[in-house]
């Protein structure tokens, strides 16, 4: 005898268990990650509810939203029940979250240590799969004027033109700069080109009276500070 029982659709669930209704009744904090993603993708498949599809996507990234944010539309479209349109919705939602983190409060933040600098640049370099070079412009009180992207490159390197770095510093009347570049591999050991570039930029800053205060090698979880390590 066939004992197959079709999965119940979300519409057949108790109202308080449906993601949209649950959000309205209990607020966003009451929803699981899978339920929030289910709202984004809107519907499931013939066999799976939207929440089931969302759970499979999360399983595929180790239930880690940071890993999910690294996936492209093409990557997400490979999951069963996630076509291009649904993948675009997920990528767009994660990008909105990233941009929200980027928006600075009105008060200028003061950089007092390498950890402050790392947290300041983290929203801009988090989840990047290629190398980028950024500079943080500071005033005389070491308050943040603005971050500036200098270049974006490949998986193993990027170019940092000293002229572009100090052009940005001069245009915004910066009194000091902190350099950043990421290592997508997670290896924080500075290469010889990293060391040579840092010395070159430090000398240029000395001539222009715009000191290079630090150079951080960034990874998603931690960083290396040239100043802290005594190699600036």
Beta strands, then each sheet from edge to edge (+ up, - down):
strand 1: 132-138
strand 2: 144-152
strand 3: 176-182
strand 4: 211-218
strand 5: 223-225
sheet 1: 2+ 1- 3+ 4+ 5-
end
